[in-house]
Amino acid sequence: MDVLFEQHIVQNTALGAEAIWQAVHEAYEASGRTAGVTFPLAFIVLPLSFHERTAKTLASKTQPGALYKALADNREIPVGLQERMQAMSERTFQALSIGFHTGLLELDPDHERHLIPGRKTQPVPHTTEEVKTILNAAKRVGHAFTEMTLVQLSTQLHIRF
């Protein structure tokens, strides 16, 4: 039996595509539909939203400032994040591929090739609490993309691209 069986089921690429869409959609809406998300920021979404403790902390925070509030409550959020980003980069690429092929995500040709949502509404209604937590965490991350610069995110989360 595959030791990572549960991880492959729970952290599947289709759910990853939806989590990235949720973050991009939230950032796009929060910016007044004027700017999307720069490509490198997509690599933050899955390591934060697929990490159970981080996702629960983020999902429980209100906006604005949800990421700052989560970091204040749980100082362990940045611990291991760089390694998770690197380990999940292939899964992020696969999720982005699914997002582009299904029309969930698009590249904005007019704004420095930012990621923008291809749909206005969530593609699938979810009933399980775990998936709702993942998507709510991704939503908070997306909102943080509009509140913080790439440098601020890198500094607060102790990551580098």
HELIX and SHEET records of a PDB file:
HELIX    1   1 PHE A    5  VAL A   10  1                                   6    
HELIX    2   2 THR A   13  ALA A   30  1                                  18    
HELIX    3   3 PHE A   39  LEU A   41  5                                   3    
HELIX    4   4 ALA A   42  SER A   49  1                                   8    
HELIX    5   5 GLU A   52  ALA A   59  1                                   8    
HELIX    6   6 ALA A   66  ASP A   73  1                                   8    
HELIX    7   7 LEU A   81  ALA A   87  1                                   7    
HELIX    8   8 SER A   89  THR A  102  1                                  14    
HELIX    9   9 GLU A  129  GLU A  147  1                                  19    
HELIX   10  10 LEU A  150  LEU A  157  1                                   8    
SHEET    1   A 2 LEU A 105  ASP A 108  0                                        
SHEET    2   A 2 HIS A 114  PRO A 117 -1                                        
END                                                                             
